[in-house]
Amino acid sequence: MDIRIADPFGHELLCSGGENIYCPEVENVLMAHPEMAERIVIGIPVPRWVQTVNAVVVRAPGSMVSEADIIAF
């Protein structure tokens, strides 16, 4: 199942520290991890950077991959 969430204008871009970040590119990197089942990338508003990039992930069944493993990937 692939769920895509965009802003009301259909954008899938985040702006963080003056850089545009295309959510599907980050999601594709996450899904390349062999122990990843699902993912979604969202922007969380913060005053300093406009938005921060955050990922919500679901490990594959039986996976014991840690948050640190995913970040290091």
C-alpha positions in Angstrom: 0.0 0.0 0.0 1.4 3.4 -0.9 -0.1 6.5 0.7 0.8 9.9 -0.6 0.0 13.0 1.4 0.5 16.4 -0.2 -0.4 19.9 0.9 -3.7 21.4 -0.4 -1.9 22.6 -3.5 -0.6 19.1 -4.4 3.0 19.8 -3.4 5.3 17.0 -2.1 8.1 19.4 -1.3 9.4 20.4 2.1 11.4 23.5 2.8 14.1 23.0 5.5 16.8 25.6 6.0 16.3 27.1 2.6 16.6 23.7 0.8 13.8 22.0 -1.0 13.4 18.4 -0.2 11.3 16.1 -2.4 9.5 13.7 0.0 9.3 10.8 -2.6 13.1 10.8 -2.9 13.6 10.4 0.8 10.9 7.7 0.9 12.6 5.8 -1.9 15.9 5.7 0.0 14.1 4.4 3.1 12.3 1.7 1.1 15.7 0.5 -0.3 16.4 -0.8 3.2 15.7 -4.5 3.2 13.9 -4.5 6.6 11.5 -1.7 5.7 7.8 -2.4 5.1 6.2 1.0 4.9 7.2 4.7 5.2 6.0 8.2 4.9 8.0 11.4 5.1 6.4 14.5 6.5 7.4 18.0 7.4 7.1 19.3 10.9 6.9 23.1 11.2 9.7 24.6 13.3 10.6 28.3 13.5 14.3 28.1 12.8 14.2 25.8 9.7 10.6 26.4 8.5 10.2 22.5 8.5 12.1 19.5 9.6 12.1 16.2 7.7 10.5 13.4 9.7 9.9 9.8 8.6 7.3 7.4 10.1 8.4 3.9 9.2 7.1 0.3 9.7 9.6 -2.5 10.0 9.1 -5.6 7.9 7.5 -8.5 9.8 10.1 -10.2 12.1 12.6 -7.3 11.6 14.6 -6.2 14.6 16.2 -3.2 12.8 16.7 -0.3 15.2 16.1 3.4 14.7 19.9 3.9 14.7 20.3 1.3 11.9 17.7 3.1 9.8 19.3 6.5 10.4 22.8 5.2 9.6 21.4 3.6 6.4 
